[in-house]
Amino acid sequence: MAACDDDVAPSTASAYLDPSYWDARFGKEEHYEWFKDFSHFRHLLAPLLSPSLSVLEVGCGNSRLGEDLLREGVAGGITCVDLSPVAVQRMRDRLAALGTKGVDAVVADMLDLPFEHESFDLVIEKGTMDVLFVDSGDPWDPNPTTVENVMKMLNGIHRVLKPEGIFVSIAFGQPHFRRRFFEAPELTWSIEYSTFGDSFHYFFYTLKKGKRSLESSSYQNTLPSPVAPRINMVHEELESEDFIFLTNLDGL
Ligand SMILES: C[S@@+](CC[C@H](N)C(=O)[O-])C[C@H]1O[C@@H](n2cnc3c(N)ncnc32)[C@H](O)[C@@H]1O
């Protein structure tokens, strides 16, 4: 993955929470894959796919993940949403120019998803939830606004998933910090995760709705105990565009 150009990088990490930052960025930037592109996590995602799936991608930006899913044979409809009208229009223009059918781009706020209950078999996000954490403060005790927004996002995704639907979250955020959100009592999904990447590992969380009994605590065994993480990594190992990562690491 190429690093993003300096002229689209923000001056502070909190800019990632500003919709005007994304509009300006997408006005200049044609294509950028946060973290890694599909080829790097295909071995984890492909086993979850089947032709009939209806898929929602949350915070698509100018990623090509929707098109990758179409090429993998997903034919039940792929809806890519983003808060940025610029990103959505550019994606629509691109899909129209290519004559691509089966992927729709829609302006939507992931904190208030405009879809009926139980609409999708698979919801996927890559790097989008991480944006909500850029000004979270202490990662062990995130500020109330971060907690509120992350829970709005997760509750919305849980709501639009079909009863046995799957949420895939591809994230920088480590299990120590994500578990308190994923394990909220109202969310009835089981939780597993894998990692991928080379020198730096990204997290691939798989949350299967309806697989966790609220009375059961067995799901808690699928995530590590919330003890302080050991970070054996220097910043130079991270790719330079990932300011968001540097911010989070600095907070540890
Ligand atoms: C870090 S980028 C990830 C883009 C893409 N998923 C990728 O992997 O390249 C975060 C994306 O989330 C979008 N975003 C931020 N807040 C959002 C919100 N409340 N609702 C929907 N999208 C949002 C931004 O516009 C941006 O496209």
The ligand as an SDF file (V2000), in Angstrom:
LIG
                    3D

 27 29  0  0  0  0  0  0  0  0999 V2000
  -10.0380    5.6970    7.6440 C   0  0  0  0  0  0  0  0  0  0  0  0
  -11.1670    5.9500    6.3310 S   0  0  0  0  0  0  0  0  0  0  0  0
  -11.4350    4.2890    5.7660 C   0  0  0  0  0  0  0  0  0  0  0  0
  -11.9160    4.2430    4.3460 C   0  0  0  0  0  0  0  0  0  0  0  0
  -12.0670    2.8340    3.7530 C   0  0  0  0  0  0  0  0  0  0  0  0
  -12.9100    1.9980    4.5860 N   0  0  0  0  0  0  0  0  0  0  0  0
  -10.7420    2.1480    3.5160 C   0  0  0  0  0  0  0  0  0  0  0  0
  -10.5280    1.0720    4.0530 O   0  0  0  0  0  0  0  0  0  0  0  0
   -9.9290    2.6750    2.7800 O   0  0  0  0  0  0  0  0  0  0  0  0
  -12.6480    6.3150    7.2430 C   0  0  0  0  0  0  0  0  0  0  0  0
  -13.8550    6.5910    6.3910 C   0  0  0  0  0  0  0  0  0  0  0  0
  -14.9760    6.7310    7.2630 O   0  0  0  0  0  0  0  0  0  0  0  0
  -15.8000    7.7690    6.7770 C   0  0  0  0  0  0  0  0  0  0  0  0
  -16.5990    8.2420    7.9120 N   0  0  0  0  0  0  0  0  0  0  0  0
  -16.1940    8.9650    8.9670 C   0  0  0  0  0  0  0  0  0  0  0  0
  -17.2190    9.1830    9.8020 N   0  0  0  0  0  0  0  0  0  0  0  0
  -18.3040    8.5650    9.2550 C   0  0  0  0  0  0  0  0  0  0  0  0
  -19.6560    8.4330    9.6520 C   0  0  0  0  0  0  0  0  0  0  0  0
  -20.1320    8.9900   10.7790 N   0  0  0  0  0  0  0  0  0  0  0  0
  -20.4750    7.7260    8.8570 N   0  0  0  0  0  0  0  0  0  0  0  0
  -20.0340    7.1550    7.7050 C   0  0  0  0  0  0  0  0  0  0  0  0
  -18.7560    7.2600    7.2790 N   0  0  0  0  0  0  0  0  0  0  0  0
  -17.9040    7.9570    8.0520 C   0  0  0  0  0  0  0  0  0  0  0  0
  -14.8200    8.7970    6.2200 C   0  0  0  0  0  0  0  0  0  0  0  0
  -15.4520    9.6790    5.3130 O   0  0  0  0  0  0  0  0  0  0  0  0
  -13.8050    7.8610    5.5710 C   0  0  0  0  0  0  0  0  0  0  0  0
  -14.1790    7.5590    4.2590 O   0  0  0  0  0  0  0  0  0  0  0  0
  1  2  1  0
  2  3  1  0
  2 10  1  0
  3  4  1  0
  4  5  1  0
  5  6  1  0
  5  7  1  0
  7  8  2  0
  7  9  1  0
 10 11  1  0
 11 12  1  0
 11 26  1  0
 12 13  1  0
 13 14  1  0
 13 24  1  0
 14 15  1  0
 14 23  1  0
 15 16  2  0
 16 17  1  0
 17 18  1  0
 17 23  2  0
 18 19  1  0
 18 20  2  0
 20 21  1  0
 21 22  2  0
 22 23  1  0
 24 25  1  0
 24 26  1  0
 26 27  1  0
M  CHG  2   2   1   9  -1
M  END
$$$$
